[in-house]
Each structure stands twice: as C-alpha cells, then as structure tokens.
C-alpha cells in the first residue's frame, strides 16, 4: 500500500530497502553500552569501528536525483511557476 502526497504516489516498500550504512556498527555499539550500563570505556572496540565506518561514509557523495526530497522539490517548483 502506498501513500499519496498530492499527485505523487510514494511506495514505502521501495524506500525501506535503502542501504543503511554503519547500521551494524551502531547497533553493536548501542548493545555494548546497554550491557555495560552506559560505560563507553568498556566499548572501545565497537566505538572505534563505528567512528571508522562513519569516517569512510563522510567522503561518499549522495545521489540527489534518487532521493524523495529531490522529487518533491522538483514537483513543488513546477507547481508554483
């Protein structure tokens, strides 16, 4: 089932499969924090892996033409011209 936003049909199943970078590392770090009662000095390995993953993701450009916000802005511009 999709939703309609004006004249635009949005399929939520399509956007649910979008790659989520660093999700595994973040979940591992949060689980470690939960197990160790929020003491991050015991989760140094998981923290370093998460930081390393986010640093590698920082340099990757996003493709703006594939995002839903790009399409909503494009349709909004055409509507008000």
C-alpha positions, -999 to 999 in steps of 0.1 A, spaced: 0 0 0 14 34 -9 6 69 1 -4 98 -20 13 132 -14 -7 154 -37 -2 140 -72 28 120 -62 25 83 -52 50 71 -27 58 34 -23 71 29 13 83 -6 5 108 8 -21 123 31 4 125 5 32 152 -14 13 176 16 11 211 8 23 217 19 58 255 24 62 271 17 96 238 3 110 256 -29 121 283 -10 139 259 14 155 237 -15 168 268 -33 182 279 -1 200 245 6 215 242 -31 226 276 -28 243 265 3 260 233 -13 272 252 -43 285 278 -22 303 254 3 319 264 32 296 302 30 303 317 37 270 353 29 282 343 -8 280 331 -4 244 362 10 228 364 -16 201 328 -10 190 332 27 192 363 27 170 345 5 144 316 30 144 339 60 141 358 43 113 327 35 94 312 70 97 345 85 85 345 63 54 309 73 47 317 110 50 335 112 17 309 94 -4 286 118 -23 249 112 -22 230 109 -54 204 137 -51 184 125 -81 173 94 -62 160 109 -30 124 116 -24 131 152 -13 146 159 -47 115 148 -65 92 166 -40 111 199 -45 111 194 -83 74 189 -84 68 218 -60 89 242 -82 68 232 -113 36 237 -94 43 273 -84 58 286 -116 
